[in-house]
Amino acid sequence: MRVHALSQLIGEVYEVAPSAVRNVMIEHLVRPLGVLSLATVANGVFLDGLLRDRLLGSHISEAPQNIEISDVIALAERVQQIKAEVIDEVVEVVRTWQDLAGCAAAATLAKMPFRQRSAS
């Protein structure tokens, strides 16, 4: 599956997910990225939360409200370029949350084996 198509699925899941799932998804996606990467993805929308949480020594407690689906898609694309294994972590989050059972994008994402996700 192409990188953009996979990122699009992640964005669609994020759009319908409850805030607890959104927070966990974002936490996994920002973890492998450094400050420079986060500053350049989606106009730096993810950087503020990361810096705040790192300074406080905590995990991302709440995804910023100003995150748009296009921001999540851009973040997922960047993560796939840097550390594709993180997408597996996001898929595991999607698989374990019952709240996403009715989401077609979540079902598609959850059924994909890793080697298909990493192919571009």
N, C-alpha and C positions, 0 to 999 in steps of 0.2 A: 504494500500500500504506500502511496506517495506521502511524503512528509506533510504536505498541506492538508490532504484528506484526513489524516490521523489527527492533526491539530484541530481541524474543523469539528471532528467528532468530540474531542475534548472540550472545545468551546460550547458545543450544543449541550453536553452533559452539565457543564458548569452553569449554563443558563437556567436549567430547570432544577438544579440541585438545591437542597436546603442549605442554609448558611454554614452549618457544621461541616457538611461535605465540601463546600466551597473552600472553607478555611484549610482543610486537610489537603485538598488538591493544590492550592496555592503554596502551602508550606512545602510540599514535595517538589513542586516545579521551581521554586526559587532557590532551594537548598544548594544545587550544584553551581549556581551562577555567582560570579563575583560582582563587585560594585560596578565596575565598568560595563559589564554586560547588562546588568539591571538598569543602569542609567540610559542605555541605548534602546532597550526594549520598551515599546509602548510609551514613549516619551517619559520614561522613568517612573511610571505610576507604581511599580512594585518596589522601588528603591526606598521610599520613605518608611514603609512598614518594616522592611527588612532591617534598616538601620536602627529604627526605634526598638525593635525586638532584640537585636544583637546587643545594643547598649544596655537594655534591661536584663539581658541574659535569659530571655524566655523564648518560647515558640510563638509563631504568628497566632495571636489570639483571635483576631478577627480580620478577614480580608477587607481592604478598603472599599468603601461604598462606591467610589468613582471608577471601579474596574468595569470595563465593557467587554463584551464577548470577543471583540476583535483584539483586545489586549491579551486575553487568555490564549487566543490562537497564536498571536505573535510570540508569547512566552513559551508555549509548547513547541513551536518551531525552533526557537533558539535552543531549548533544552535538548531537542533531538539532535542538533548539530554538535552539542558539547558532550552530553552524556545520555545516550538513548535509553540506558537501563532505567532511568528515572521514570520513563513512560510506563514501564512495567509496574512500578510502585503506584502510579496513578490508576492504572487499570485494576490493581488489587483493591484500592480504595473503592472504586466503582463497583466491583464485584461484591464487596462485603456490605454495602449499604442497601438495606431493603427499600428505603425510600425511593430508590432509582429503578425499581423493578419494572415500572410501566414506561420507562423512557427508551425509545427505539435506539437512540444513539448509544446509550449505556449498554444495551443488550448487544449491539454490534461490537462495541469496544471490548466488552467482557469476553466475547467469543474468539477474539483474534489471538493467535499464538505470537510470541515475540518475534520470530523470524519474519513474519509478514509485516509487522509494525516497523521493523528496522529497515526494510527494503525501500529504496527510493526510486 
